[in-house]
Amino acid sequence: MPTNKNLGPGIMNCDRYIEQVFHEHLLTPTYLQLSDLIANQIIINTKQLLIEAFNTHRNVLSQPEFNYFIRNF
């Protein structure tokens, strides 16, 4: 499975890949599993912050940036 600095394809069984990602990344002190309630509150708070930033700076956004915010919020 080793590749040369991402210059070649790497083929791995999907189940093995998921297991490896789980053990190398998710089972570390870096990540913390959140309850559904806390995760949803963080999402709501983040959305509110983005809406406030949009409303504060909407006059300096390009048309594509403005459209992106309007379509996604």
CHARMM-style PDB file with segment names, atoms N, HN, CA, C and O in Angstrom:
ATOM      1  N   MET     1       0.810  -1.205   0.000  1.00  0.00      PROA
ATOM      2  CA  MET     1       0.000   0.000   0.000  1.00  0.00      PROA
ATOM      3  C   MET     1       0.846   1.259   0.000  1.00  0.00      PROA
ATOM      4  O   MET     1       0.306   2.312  -0.340  1.00  0.00      PROA
ATOM      5  N   PRO     2       2.131   1.246   0.353  1.00  0.00      PROA
ATOM      6  CA  PRO     2       2.900   2.499   0.354  1.00  0.00      PROA
ATOM      7  C   PRO     2       2.928   3.147  -1.029  1.00  0.00      PROA
ATOM      8  O   PRO     2       3.016   2.473  -2.056  1.00  0.00      PROA
ATOM      9  N   THR     3       2.852   4.458  -1.019  1.00  0.00      PROA
ATOM     10  HN  THR     3       2.780   5.006  -0.185  1.00  0.00      PROA
ATOM     11  CA  THR     3       2.971   5.216  -2.263  1.00  0.00      PROA
ATOM     12  C   THR     3       4.138   6.176  -2.121  1.00  0.00      PROA
ATOM     13  O   THR     3       4.633   6.420  -1.020  1.00  0.00      PROA
ATOM     14  N   ASN     4       4.563   6.707  -3.234  1.00  0.00      PROA
ATOM     15  HN  ASN     4       4.161   6.508  -4.128  1.00  0.00      PROA
ATOM     16  CA  ASN     4       5.705   7.608  -3.257  1.00  0.00      PROA
ATOM     17  C   ASN     4       5.219   9.048  -3.220  1.00  0.00      PROA
ATOM     18  O   ASN     4       4.968   9.643  -4.268  1.00  0.00      PROA
ATOM     19  N   LYS     5       5.081   9.618  -2.018  1.00  0.00      PROA
ATOM     20  HN  LYS     5       5.285   9.134  -1.167  1.00  0.00      PROA
ATOM     21  CA  LYS     5       4.669  11.014  -1.843  1.00  0.00      PROA
ATOM     22  C   LYS     5       3.390  11.343  -2.612  1.00  0.00      PROA
ATOM     23  O   LYS     5       3.282  12.397  -3.239  1.00  0.00      PROA
ATOM     24  N   ASN     6       2.442  10.440  -2.555  1.00  0.00      PROA
ATOM     25  HN  ASN     6       2.530   9.584  -2.045  1.00  0.00      PROA
ATOM     26  CA  ASN     6       1.143  10.615  -3.221  1.00  0.00      PROA
ATOM     27  C   ASN     6       1.251  10.722  -4.738  1.00  0.00      PROA
ATOM     28  O   ASN     6       0.370  11.287  -5.386  1.00  0.00      PROA
ATOM     29  N   LEU     7       2.317  10.187  -5.301  1.00  0.00      PROA
ATOM     30  HN  LEU     7       3.033   9.728  -4.774  1.00  0.00      PROA
ATOM     31  CA  LEU     7       2.479  10.258  -6.750  1.00  0.00      PROA
ATOM     32  C   LEU     7       1.951   9.017  -7.456  1.00  0.00      PROA
ATOM     33  O   LEU     7       1.986   8.950  -8.685  1.00  0.00      PROA
ATOM     34  N   GLY     8       1.478   8.062  -6.730  1.00  0.00      PROA
ATOM     35  HN  GLY     8       1.449   8.116  -5.732  1.00  0.00      PROA
ATOM     36  CA  GLY     8       0.960   6.849  -7.349  1.00  0.00      PROA
ATOM     37  C   GLY     8      -0.310   6.412  -6.648  1.00  0.00      PROA
ATOM     38  O   GLY     8      -0.616   6.867  -5.545  1.00  0.00      PROA
ATOM     39  N   PRO     9      -1.044   5.530  -7.295  1.00  0.00      PROA
ATOM     40  CA  PRO     9      -2.290   5.053  -6.682  1.00  0.00      PROA
ATOM     41  C   PRO     9      -2.000   4.137  -5.499  1.00  0.00      PROA
ATOM     42  O   PRO     9      -0.985   3.442  -5.462  1.00  0.00      PROA
ATOM     43  N   GLY    10      -2.889   4.153  -4.562  1.00  0.00      PROA
ATOM     44  HN  GLY    10      -3.713   4.717  -4.592  1.00  0.00      PROA
ATOM     45  CA  GLY    10      -2.832   3.243  -3.431  1.00  0.00      PROA
ATOM     46  C   GLY    10      -4.156   2.511  -3.337  1.00  0.00      PROA
ATOM     47  O   GLY    10      -5.214   3.139  -3.285  1.00  0.00      PROA
ATOM     48  N   ILE    11      -4.107   1.214  -3.316  1.00  0.00      PROA
ATOM     49  HN  ILE    11      -3.248   0.704  -3.358  1.00  0.00      PROA
ATOM     50  CA  ILE    11      -5.335   0.415  -3.284  1.00  0.00      PROA
ATOM     51  C   ILE    11      -5.395  -0.311  -1.953  1.00  0.00      PROA
ATOM     52  O   ILE    11      -4.440  -0.966  -1.535  1.00  0.00      PROA
ATOM     53  N   MET    12      -6.555  -0.178  -1.289  1.00  0.00      PROA
ATOM     54  HN  MET    12      -7.331   0.354  -1.628  1.00  0.00      PROA
ATOM     55  CA  MET    12      -6.726  -0.798   0.014  1.00  0.00      PROA
ATOM     56  C   MET    12      -8.168  -1.252   0.144  1.00  0.00      PROA
ATOM     57  O   MET    12      -9.075  -0.609  -0.384  1.00  0.00      PROA
ATOM     58  N   ASN    13      -8.379  -2.340   0.833  1.00  0.00      PROA
ATOM     59  HN  ASN    13      -7.642  -2.862   1.261  1.00  0.00      PROA
ATOM     60  CA  ASN    13      -9.722  -2.826   1.108  1.00  0.00      PROA
ATOM     61  C   ASN    13     -10.471  -1.764   1.902  1.00  0.00      PROA
ATOM     62  O   ASN    13      -9.919  -1.197   2.845  1.00  0.00      PROA
ATOM     63  N   CYS    14     -11.710  -1.489   1.539  1.00  0.00      PROA
ATOM     64  HN  CYS    14     -12.159  -1.949   0.773  1.00  0.00      PROA
ATOM     65  CA  CYS    14     -12.495  -0.417   2.162  1.00  0.00      PROA
ATOM     66  C   CYS    14     -12.654  -0.635   3.665  1.00  0.00      PROA
ATOM     67  O   CYS    14     -12.492   0.305   4.443  1.00  0.00      PROA
ATOM     68  N   ASP    15     -12.969  -1.852   4.078  1.00  0.00      PROA
ATOM     69  HN  ASP    15     -13.101  -2.615   3.446  1.00  0.00      PROA
ATOM     70  CA  ASP    15     -13.139  -2.125   5.503  1.00  0.00      PROA
ATOM     71  C   ASP    15     -11.847  -1.865   6.274  1.00  0.00      PROA
ATOM     72  O   ASP    15     -11.874  -1.311   7.373  1.00  0.00      PROA
ATOM     73  N   ARG    16     -10.733  -2.263   5.701  1.00  0.00      PROA
ATOM     74  HN  ARG    16     -10.711  -2.713   4.809  1.00  0.00      PROA
ATOM     75  CA  ARG    16      -9.426  -2.042   6.345  1.00  0.00      PROA
ATOM     76  C   ARG    16      -9.125  -0.543   6.440  1.00  0.00      PROA
ATOM     77  O   ARG    16      -8.598  -0.072   7.448  1.00  0.00      PROA
ATOM     78  N   TYR    17      -9.465   0.201   5.380  1.00  0.00      PROA
ATOM     79  HN  TYR    17      -9.894  -0.181   4.561  1.00  0.00      PROA
ATOM     80  CA  TYR    17      -9.245   1.651   5.364  1.00  0.00      PROA
ATOM     81  C   TYR    17     -10.034   2.318   6.490  1.00  0.00      PROA
ATOM     82  O   TYR    17      -9.488   3.134   7.233  1.00  0.00      PROA
ATOM     83  N   ILE    18     -11.299   1.977   6.615  1.00  0.00      PROA
ATOM     84  HN  ILE    18     -11.742   1.315   6.012  1.00  0.00      PROA
ATOM     85  CA  ILE    18     -12.152   2.568   7.655  1.00  0.00      PROA
ATOM     86  C   ILE    18     -11.596   2.232   9.033  1.00  0.00      PROA
ATOM     87  O   ILE    18     -11.535   3.098   9.907  1.00  0.00      PROA
ATOM     88  N   GLU    19     -11.193   0.992   9.230  1.00  0.00      PROA
ATOM     89  HN  GLU    19     -11.242   0.289   8.521  1.00  0.00      PROA
ATOM     90  CA  GLU    19     -10.616   0.583  10.511  1.00  0.00      PROA
ATOM     91  C   GLU    19      -9.341   1.367  10.816  1.00  0.00      PROA
ATOM     92  O   GLU    19      -9.127   1.800  11.948  1.00  0.00      PROA
ATOM     93  N   GLN    20      -8.505   1.544   9.807  1.00  0.00      PROA
ATOM     94  HN  GLN    20      -8.679   1.192   8.888  1.00  0.00      PROA
ATOM     95  CA  GLN    20      -7.240   2.265  10.000  1.00  0.00      PROA
ATOM     96  C   GLN    20      -7.494   3.734  10.331  1.00  0.00      PROA
ATOM     97  O   GLN    20      -6.856   4.283  11.230  1.00  0.00      PROA
ATOM     98  N   VAL    21      -8.403   4.365   9.627  1.00  0.00      PROA
ATOM     99  HN  VAL    21      -8.921   3.919   8.896  1.00  0.00      PROA
ATOM    100  CA  VAL    21      -8.735   5.762   9.923  1.00  0.00      PROA
ATOM    101  C   VAL    21      -9.282   5.881  11.338  1.00  0.00      PROA
ATOM    102  O   VAL    21      -8.916   6.794  12.079  1.00  0.00      PROA
ATOM    103  N   PHE    22     -10.151   4.963  11.705  1.00  0.00      PROA
ATOM    104  HN  PHE    22     -10.448   4.221  11.104  1.00  0.00      PROA
ATOM    105  CA  PHE    22     -10.744   4.989  13.042  1.00  0.00      PROA
ATOM    106  C   PHE    22      -9.667   4.919  14.112  1.00  0.00      PROA
ATOM    107  O   PHE    22      -9.681   5.703  15.062  1.00  0.00      PROA
ATOM    108  N   HSD    23      -8.745   3.995  13.966  1.00  0.00      PROA
ATOM    109  HN  HSD    23      -8.734   3.359  13.195  1.00  0.00      PROA
ATOM    110  CA  HSD    23      -7.718   3.812  14.992  1.00  0.00      PROA
ATOM    111  C   HSD    23      -6.646   4.899  14.965  1.00  0.00      PROA
ATOM    112  O   HSD    23      -6.146   5.287  16.021  1.00  0.00      PROA
ATOM    113  N   GLU    24      -6.285   5.393  13.797  1.00  0.00      PROA
ATOM    114  HN  GLU    24      -6.691   5.077  12.940  1.00  0.00      PROA
ATOM    115  CA  GLU    24      -5.205   6.377  13.709  1.00  0.00      PROA
ATOM    116  C   GLU    24      -5.663   7.807  13.966  1.00  0.00      PROA
ATOM    117  O   GLU    24      -4.853   8.668  14.308  1.00  0.00      PROA
ATOM    118  N   HSD    25      -6.945   8.059  13.805  1.00  0.00      PROA
ATOM    119  HN  HSD    25      -7.603   7.360  13.528  1.00  0.00      PROA
ATOM    120  CA  HSD    25      -7.407   9.443  13.912  1.00  0.00      PROA
ATOM    121  C   HSD    25      -8.484   9.635  14.979  1.00  0.00      PROA
ATOM    122  O   HSD    25      -8.395  10.555  15.792  1.00  0.00      PROA
ATOM    123  N   LEU    26      -9.483   8.784  14.978  1.00  0.00      PROA
ATOM    124  HN  LEU    26      -9.555   8.036  14.318  1.00  0.00      PROA
ATOM    125  CA  LEU    26     -10.616   9.029  15.868  1.00  0.00      PROA
ATOM    126  C   LEU    26     -10.387   8.533  17.289  1.00  0.00      PROA
ATOM    127  O   LEU    26     -11.020   9.031  18.220  1.00  0.00      PROA
ATOM    128  N   LEU    27      -9.507   7.574  17.474  1.00  0.00      PROA
ATOM    129  HN  LEU    27      -8.993   7.169  16.717  1.00  0.00      PROA
ATOM    130  CA  LEU    27      -9.238   7.062  18.815  1.00  0.00      PROA
ATOM    131  C   LEU    27      -7.981   7.697  19.389  1.00  0.00      PROA
ATOM    132  O   LEU    27      -7.094   7.009  19.892  1.00  0.00      PROA
ATOM    133  N   THR    28      -7.923   8.998  19.306  1.00  0.00      PROA
ATOM    134  HN  THR    28      -8.644   9.557  18.897  1.00  0.00      PROA
ATOM    135  CA  THR    28      -6.793   9.747  19.850  1.00  0.00      PROA
ATOM    136  C   THR    28      -7.338  10.830  20.776  1.00  0.00      PROA
ATOM    137  O   THR    28      -8.528  11.143  20.719  1.00  0.00      PROA
ATOM    138  N   PRO    29      -6.501  11.399  21.617  1.00  0.00      PROA
ATOM    139  CA  PRO    29      -6.978  12.475  22.501  1.00  0.00      PROA
ATOM    140  C   PRO    29      -7.358  13.754  21.751  1.00  0.00      PROA
ATOM    141  O   PRO    29      -7.956  14.660  22.332  1.00  0.00      PROA
ATOM    142  N   THR    30      -7.014  13.828  20.471  1.00  0.00      PROA
ATOM    143  HN  THR    30      -6.529  13.092  19.999  1.00  0.00      PROA
ATOM    144  CA  THR    30      -7.306  15.014  19.683  1.00  0.00      PROA
ATOM    145  C   THR    30      -8.803  15.191  19.451  1.00  0.00      PROA
ATOM    146  O   THR    30      -9.287  16.320  19.374  1.00  0.00      PROA
ATOM    147  N   TYR    31      -9.531  14.099  19.340  1.00  0.00      PROA
ATOM    148  HN  TYR    31      -9.138  13.182  19.403  1.00  0.00      PROA
ATOM    149  CA  TYR    31     -10.953  14.144  19.033  1.00  0.00      PROA
ATOM    150  C   TYR    31     -11.773  13.810  20.259  1.00  0.00      PROA
ATOM    151  O   TYR    31     -11.358  13.016  21.103  1.00  0.00      PROA
ATOM    152  N   LEU    32     -12.945  14.425  20.353  1.00  0.00      PROA
ATOM    153  HN  LEU    32     -13.283  15.070  19.667  1.00  0.00      PROA
ATOM    154  CA  LEU    32     -13.857  14.187  21.451  1.00  0.00      PROA
ATOM    155  C   LEU    32     -15.236  13.930  20.870  1.00  0.00      PROA
ATOM    156  O   LEU    32     -15.742  14.731  20.085  1.00  0.00      PROA
ATOM    157  N   GLN    33     -15.841  12.820  21.252  1.00  0.00      PROA
ATOM    158  HN  GLN    33     -15.429  12.169  21.889  1.00  0.00      PROA
ATOM    159  CA  GLN    33     -17.181  12.528  20.754  1.00  0.00      PROA
ATOM    160  C   GLN    33     -18.182  13.378  21.521  1.00  0.00      PROA
ATOM    161  O   GLN    33     -18.203  13.388  22.751  1.00  0.00      PROA
ATOM    162  N   LEU    34     -19.007  14.088  20.768  1.00  0.00      PROA
ATOM    163  HN  LEU    34     -18.990  14.080  19.768  1.00  0.00      PROA
ATOM    164  CA  LEU    34     -20.008  14.967  21.365  1.00  0.00      PROA
ATOM    165  C   LEU    34     -21.358  14.284  21.394  1.00  0.00      PROA
ATOM    166  O   LEU    34     -21.662  13.444  20.547  1.00  0.00      PROA
ATOM    167  N   SER    35     -22.157  14.645  22.366  1.00  0.00      PROA
ATOM    168  HN  SER    35     -21.911  15.327  23.054  1.00  0.00      PROA
ATOM    169  CA  SER    35     -23.536  14.162  22.366  1.00  0.00      PROA
ATOM    170  C   SER    35     -24.281  14.868  21.237  1.00  0.00      PROA
ATOM    171  O   SER    35     -23.848  15.914  20.754  1.00  0.00      PROA
ATOM    172  N   ASP    36     -25.396  14.291  20.828  1.00  0.00      PROA
ATOM    173  HN  ASP    36     -25.748  13.441  21.220  1.00  0.00      PROA
ATOM    174  CA  ASP    36     -26.201  14.910  19.770  1.00  0.00      PROA
ATOM    175  C   ASP    36     -26.636  16.317  20.168  1.00  0.00      PROA
ATOM    176  O   ASP    36     -26.627  17.231  19.343  1.00  0.00      PROA
ATOM    177  N   LEU    37     -27.011  16.485  21.411  1.00  0.00      PROA
ATOM    178  HN  LEU    37     -27.018  15.743  22.081  1.00  0.00      PROA
ATOM    179  CA  LEU    37     -27.481  17.787  21.893  1.00  0.00      PROA
ATOM    180  C   LEU    37     -26.384  18.850  21.775  1.00  0.00      PROA
ATOM    181  O   LEU    37     -26.635  19.945  21.273  1.00  0.00      PROA
ATOM    182  N   ILE    38     -25.185  18.534  22.232  1.00  0.00      PROA
ATOM    183  HN  ILE    38     -24.982  17.644  22.640  1.00  0.00      PROA
ATOM    184  CA  ILE    38     -24.076  19.495  22.170  1.00  0.00      PROA
ATOM    185  C   ILE    38     -23.676  19.760  20.717  1.00  0.00      PROA
ATOM    186  O   ILE    38     -23.438  20.907  20.337  1.00  0.00      PROA
ATOM    187  N   ALA    39     -23.602  18.716  19.915  1.00  0.00      PROA
ATOM    188  HN  ALA    39     -23.796  17.784  20.223  1.00  0.00      PROA
ATOM    189  CA  ALA    39     -23.225  18.887  18.502  1.00  0.00      PROA
ATOM    190  C   ALA    39     -24.229  19.783  17.787  1.00  0.00      PROA
ATOM    191  O   ALA    39     -23.838  20.667  17.024  1.00  0.00      PROA
ATOM    192  N   ASN    40     -25.507  19.563  18.024  1.00  0.00      PROA
ATOM    193  HN  ASN    40     -25.825  18.845  18.644  1.00  0.00      PROA
ATOM    194  CA  ASN    40     -26.530  20.392  17.378  1.00  0.00      PROA
ATOM    195  C   ASN    40     -26.464  21.833  17.862  1.00  0.00      PROA
ATOM    196  O   ASN    40     -26.693  22.754  17.079  1.00  0.00      PROA
ATOM    197  N   GLN    41     -26.159  22.042  19.126  1.00  0.00      PROA
ATOM    198  HN  GLN    41     -25.973  21.293  19.762  1.00  0.00      PROA
ATOM    199  CA  GLN    41     -26.037  23.409  19.646  1.00  0.00      PROA
ATOM    200  C   GLN    41     -24.855  24.124  19.004  1.00  0.00      PROA
ATOM    201  O   GLN    41     -24.948  25.307  18.678  1.00  0.00      PROA
ATOM    202  N   ILE    42     -23.751  23.419  18.822  1.00  0.00      PROA
ATOM    203  HN  ILE    42     -23.675  22.457  19.087  1.00  0.00      PROA
ATOM    204  CA  ILE    42     -22.582  24.007  18.158  1.00  0.00      PROA
ATOM    205  C   ILE    42     -22.930  24.383  16.722  1.00  0.00      PROA
ATOM    206  O   ILE    42     -22.531  25.446  16.245  1.00  0.00      PROA
ATOM    207  N   ILE    43     -23.666  23.523  16.034  1.00  0.00      PROA
ATOM    208  HN  ILE    43     -23.989  22.659  16.422  1.00  0.00      PROA
ATOM    209  CA  ILE    43     -24.081  23.816  14.654  1.00  0.00      PROA
ATOM    210  C   ILE    43     -24.964  25.059  14.620  1.00  0.00      PROA
ATOM    211  O   ILE    43     -24.775  25.929  13.770  1.00  0.00      PROA
ATOM    212  N   ILE    44     -25.919  25.148  15.531  1.00  0.00      PROA
ATOM    213  HN  ILE    44     -26.072  24.441  16.221  1.00  0.00      PROA
ATOM    214  CA  ILE    44     -26.816  26.311  15.586  1.00  0.00      PROA
ATOM    215  C   ILE    44     -26.024  27.584  15.876  1.00  0.00      PROA
ATOM    216  O   ILE    44     -26.239  28.610  15.232  1.00  0.00      PROA
ATOM    217  N   ASN    45     -25.108  27.518  16.844  1.00  0.00      PROA
ATOM    218  HN  ASN    45     -24.933  26.684  17.367  1.00  0.00      PROA
ATOM    219  CA  ASN    45     -24.299  28.693  17.185  1.00  0.00      PROA
ATOM    220  C   ASN    45     -23.419  29.125  16.012  1.00  0.00      PROA
ATOM    221  O   ASN    45     -23.296  30.316  15.729  1.00  0.00      PROA
ATOM    222  N   THR    46     -22.816  28.163  15.338  1.00  0.00      PROA
ATOM    223  HN  THR    46     -22.916  27.195  15.568  1.00  0.00      PROA
ATOM    224  CA  THR    46     -21.961  28.478  14.190  1.00  0.00      PROA
ATOM    225  C   THR    46     -22.773  29.120  13.070  1.00  0.00      PROA
ATOM    226  O   THR    46     -22.335  30.092  12.455  1.00  0.00      PROA
ATOM    227  N   LYS    47     -23.946  28.576  12.812  1.00  0.00      PROA
ATOM    228  HN  LYS    47     -24.301  27.786  13.312  1.00  0.00      PROA
ATOM    229  CA  LYS    47     -24.817  29.157  11.774  1.00  0.00      PROA
ATOM    230  C   LYS    47     -25.181  30.597  12.126  1.00  0.00      PROA
ATOM    231  O   LYS    47     -25.180  31.472  11.259  1.00  0.00      PROA
ATOM    232  N   GLN    48     -25.493  30.841  13.399  1.00  0.00      PROA
ATOM    233  HN  GLN    48     -25.494  30.131  14.103  1.00  0.00      PROA
ATOM    234  CA  GLN    48     -25.842  32.198  13.824  1.00  0.00      PROA
ATOM    235  C   GLN    48     -24.668  33.149  13.641  1.00  0.00      PROA
ATOM    236  O   GLN    48     -24.851  34.281  13.195  1.00  0.00      PROA
ATOM    237  N   LEU    49     -23.460  32.699  13.983  1.00  0.00      PROA
ATOM    238  HN  LEU    49     -23.311  31.779  14.346  1.00  0.00      PROA
ATOM    239  CA  LEU    49     -22.266  33.533  13.786  1.00  0.00      PROA
ATOM    240  C   LEU    49     -22.042  33.850  12.308  1.00  0.00      PROA
ATOM    241  O   LEU    49     -21.675  34.973  11.960  1.00  0.00      PROA
ATOM    242  N   LEU    50     -22.263  32.858  11.436  1.00  0.00      PROA
ATOM    243  HN  LEU    50     -22.561  31.946  11.719  1.00  0.00      PROA
ATOM    244  CA  LEU    50     -22.100  33.086   9.997  1.00  0.00      PROA
ATOM    245  C   LEU    50     -23.141  34.072   9.470  1.00  0.00      PROA
ATOM    246  O   LEU    50     -22.833  34.921   8.634  1.00  0.00      PROA
ATOM    247  N   ILE    51     -24.360  33.955   9.956  1.00  0.00      PROA
ATOM    248  HN  ILE    51     -24.611  33.265  10.635  1.00  0.00      PROA
ATOM    249  CA  ILE    51     -25.416  34.886   9.531  1.00  0.00      PROA
ATOM    250  C   ILE    51     -25.077  36.305   9.987  1.00  0.00      PROA
ATOM    251  O   ILE    51     -25.251  37.259   9.228  1.00  0.00      PROA
ATOM    252  N   GLU    52     -24.594  36.446  11.218  1.00  0.00      PROA
ATOM    253  HN  GLU    52     -24.453  35.671  11.834  1.00  0.00      PROA
ATOM    254  CA  GLU    52     -24.208  37.768  11.720  1.00  0.00      PROA
ATOM    255  C   GLU    52     -23.050  38.350  10.904  1.00  0.00      PROA
ATOM    256  O   GLU    52     -23.053  39.537  10.579  1.00  0.00      PROA
ATOM    257  N   ALA    53     -22.066  37.515  10.576  1.00  0.00      PROA
ATOM    258  HN  ALA    53     -22.064  36.551  10.840  1.00  0.00      PROA
ATOM    259  CA  ALA    53     -20.937  37.981   9.761  1.00  0.00      PROA
ATOM    260  C   ALA    53     -21.422  38.392   8.374  1.00  0.00      PROA
ATOM    261  O   ALA    53     -20.977  39.403   7.832  1.00  0.00      PROA
ATOM    262  N   PHE    54     -22.325  37.614   7.806  1.00  0.00      PROA
ATOM    263  HN  PHE    54     -22.687  36.792   8.246  1.00  0.00      PROA
ATOM    264  CA  PHE    54     -22.878  37.947   6.491  1.00  0.00      PROA
ATOM    265  C   PHE    54     -23.598  39.295   6.546  1.00  0.00      PROA
ATOM    266  O   PHE    54     -23.384  40.152   5.689  1.00  0.00      PROA
ATOM    267  N   ASN    55     -24.439  39.477   7.539  1.00  0.00      PROA
ATOM    268  HN  ASN    55     -24.613  38.780   8.235  1.00  0.00      PROA
ATOM    269  CA  ASN    55     -25.193  40.726   7.640  1.00  0.00      PROA
ATOM    270  C   ASN    55     -24.281  41.923   7.873  1.00  0.00      PROA
ATOM    271  O   ASN    55     -24.571  43.021   7.399  1.00  0.00      PROA
ATOM    272  N   THR    56     -23.193  41.725   8.592  1.00  0.00      PROA
ATOM    273  HN  THR    56     -22.957  40.833   8.977  1.00  0.00      PROA
ATOM    274  CA  THR    56     -22.252  42.807   8.857  1.00  0.00      PROA
ATOM    275  C   THR    56     -21.451  43.179   7.617  1.00  0.00      PROA
ATOM    276  O   THR    56     -21.147  44.352   7.401  1.00  0.00      PROA
ATOM    277  N   HSD    57     -21.107  42.184   6.800  1.00  0.00      PROA
ATOM    278  HN  HSD    57     -21.354  41.231   6.976  1.00  0.00      PROA
ATOM    279  CA  HSD    57     -20.182  42.417   5.688  1.00  0.00      PROA
ATOM    280  C   HSD    57     -20.805  42.197   4.303  1.00  0.00      PROA
ATOM    281  O   HSD    57     -20.082  42.093   3.312  1.00  0.00      PROA
ATOM    282  N   ARG    58     -22.104  42.129   4.231  1.00  0.00      PROA
ATOM    283  HN  ARG    58     -22.692  42.214   5.036  1.00  0.00      PROA
ATOM    284  CA  ARG    58     -22.760  41.829   2.956  1.00  0.00      PROA
ATOM    285  C   ARG    58     -22.436  42.864   1.877  1.00  0.00      PROA
ATOM    286  O   ARG    58     -22.456  42.538   0.690  1.00  0.00      PROA
ATOM    287  N   ASN    59     -22.139  44.099   2.269  1.00  0.00      PROA
ATOM    288  HN  ASN    59     -22.123  44.363   3.233  1.00  0.00      PROA
ATOM    289  CA  ASN    59     -21.880  45.151   1.279  1.00  0.00      PROA
ATOM    290  C   ASN    59     -20.506  45.025   0.623  1.00  0.00      PROA
ATOM    291  O   ASN    59     -20.252  45.685  -0.384  1.00  0.00      PROA
ATOM    292  N   VAL    60     -19.613  44.193   1.168  1.00  0.00      PROA
ATOM    293  HN  VAL    60     -19.819  43.656   1.986  1.00  0.00      PROA
ATOM    294  CA  VAL    60     -18.288  44.032   0.556  1.00  0.00      PROA
ATOM    295  C   VAL    60     -18.133  42.682  -0.135  1.00  0.00      PROA
ATOM    296  O   VAL    60     -17.062  42.375  -0.659  1.00  0.00      PROA
ATOM    297  N   LEU    61     -19.183  41.879  -0.143  1.00  0.00      PROA
ATOM    298  HN  LEU    61     -20.053  42.128   0.282  1.00  0.00      PROA
ATOM    299  CA  LEU    61     -19.120  40.573  -0.797  1.00  0.00      PROA
ATOM    300  C   LEU    61     -19.311  40.708  -2.296  1.00  0.00      PROA
ATOM    301  O   LEU    61     -20.075  41.548  -2.771  1.00  0.00      PROA
ATOM    302  N   SER    62     -18.601  39.863  -3.030  1.00  0.00      PROA
ATOM    303  HN  SER    62     -17.980  39.180  -2.645  1.00  0.00      PROA
ATOM    304  CA  SER    62     -18.837  39.803  -4.477  1.00  0.00      PROA
ATOM    305  C   SER    62     -20.204  39.154  -4.706  1.00  0.00      PROA
ATOM    306  O   SER    62     -20.774  38.558  -3.792  1.00  0.00      PROA
ATOM    307  N   GLN    63     -20.716  39.272  -5.909  1.00  0.00      PROA
ATOM    308  HN  GLN    63     -20.253  39.756  -6.651  1.00  0.00      PROA
ATOM    309  CA  GLN    63     -22.027  38.682  -6.201  1.00  0.00      PROA
ATOM    310  C   GLN    63     -22.026  37.167  -5.998  1.00  0.00      PROA
ATOM    311  O   GLN    63     -22.975  36.644  -5.413  1.00  0.00      PROA
ATOM    312  N   PRO    64     -20.988  36.428  -6.462  1.00  0.00      PROA
ATOM    313  CA  PRO    64     -20.982  34.978  -6.195  1.00  0.00      PROA
ATOM    314  C   PRO    64     -20.944  34.644  -4.695  1.00  0.00      PROA
ATOM    315  O   PRO    64     -21.592  33.694  -4.256  1.00  0.00      PROA
ATOM    316  N   GLU    65     -20.184  35.424  -3.910  1.00  0.00      PROA
ATOM    317  HN  GLU    65     -19.658  36.196  -4.267  1.00  0.00      PROA
ATOM    318  CA  GLU    65     -20.135  35.193  -2.463  1.00  0.00      PROA
ATOM    319  C   GLU    65     -21.495  35.470  -1.830  1.00  0.00      PROA
ATOM    320  O   GLU    65     -21.969  34.707  -0.988  1.00  0.00      PROA
ATOM    321  N   PHE    66     -22.109  36.566  -2.245  1.00  0.00      PROA
ATOM    322  HN  PHE    66     -21.724  37.186  -2.928  1.00  0.00      PROA
ATOM    323  CA  PHE    66     -23.434  36.929  -1.743  1.00  0.00      PROA
ATOM    324  C   PHE    66     -24.434  35.820  -2.066  1.00  0.00      PROA
ATOM    325  O   PHE    66     -25.202  35.398  -1.202  1.00  0.00      PROA
ATOM    326  N   ASN    67     -24.422  35.353  -3.313  1.00  0.00      PROA
ATOM    327  HN  ASN    67     -23.798  35.696  -4.016  1.00  0.00      PROA
ATOM    328  CA  ASN    67     -25.341  34.288  -3.743  1.00  0.00      PROA
ATOM    329  C   ASN    67     -25.119  33.005  -2.949  1.00  0.00      PROA
ATOM    330  O   ASN    67     -26.074  32.318  -2.586  1.00  0.00      PROA
ATOM    331  N   TYR    68     -23.848  32.688  -2.682  1.00  0.00      PROA
ATOM    332  HN  TYR    68     -23.073  33.246  -2.977  1.00  0.00      PROA
ATOM    333  CA  TYR    68     -23.540  31.476  -1.911  1.00  0.00      PROA
ATOM    334  C   TYR    68     -24.202  31.539  -0.534  1.00  0.00      PROA
ATOM    335  O   TYR    68     -24.835  30.574  -0.106  1.00  0.00      PROA
ATOM    336  N   PHE    69     -24.058  32.672   0.162  1.00  0.00      PROA
ATOM    337  HN  PHE    69     -23.544  33.456  -0.186  1.00  0.00      PROA
ATOM    338  CA  PHE    69     -24.653  32.796   1.475  1.00  0.00      PROA
ATOM    339  C   PHE    69     -26.169  32.727   1.413  1.00  0.00      PROA
ATOM    340  O   PHE    69     -26.801  32.063   2.235  1.00  0.00      PROA
ATOM    341  N   ILE    70     -26.746  33.407   0.447  1.00  0.00      PROA
ATOM    342  HN  ILE    70     -26.232  33.946  -0.221  1.00  0.00      PROA
ATOM    343  CA  ILE    70     -28.209  33.426   0.332  1.00  0.00      PROA
ATOM    344  C   ILE    70     -28.732  32.007   0.094  1.00  0.00      PROA
ATOM    345  O   ILE    70     -29.741  31.611   0.677  1.00  0.00      PROA
ATOM    346  N   ARG    71     -28.045  31.241  -0.762  1.00  0.00      PROA
ATOM    347  HN  ARG    71     -27.225  31.562  -1.236  1.00  0.00      PROA
ATOM    348  CA  ARG    71     -28.509  29.874  -1.066  1.00  0.00      PROA
ATOM    349  C   ARG    71     -28.318  28.917   0.107  1.00  0.00      PROA
ATOM    350  O   ARG    71     -29.071  27.952   0.241  1.00  0.00      PROA
ATOM    351  N   ASN    72     -27.343  29.166   0.942  1.00  0.00      PROA
ATOM    352  HN  ASN    72     -26.732  29.950   0.833  1.00  0.00      PROA
ATOM    353  CA  ASN    72     -27.016  28.201   1.993  1.00  0.00      PROA
ATOM    354  C   ASN    72     -27.537  28.567   3.365  1.00  0.00      PROA
ATOM    355  O   ASN    72     -27.435  27.762   4.290  1.00  0.00      PROA
ATOM    356  N   PHE    73     -28.087  29.747   3.526  1.00  0.00      PROA
ATOM    357  HN  PHE    73     -28.170  30.402   2.774  1.00  0.00      PROA
ATOM    358  CA  PHE    73     -28.627  30.125   4.833  1.00  0.00      PROA
ATOM    359  C   PHE    73     -29.989  30.648   4.612  1.00  0.00      PROA
ATOM    360  OT1 PHE    73     -30.663  31.037   5.566  1.00  0.00      PROA
TER     361      PHE     73
END
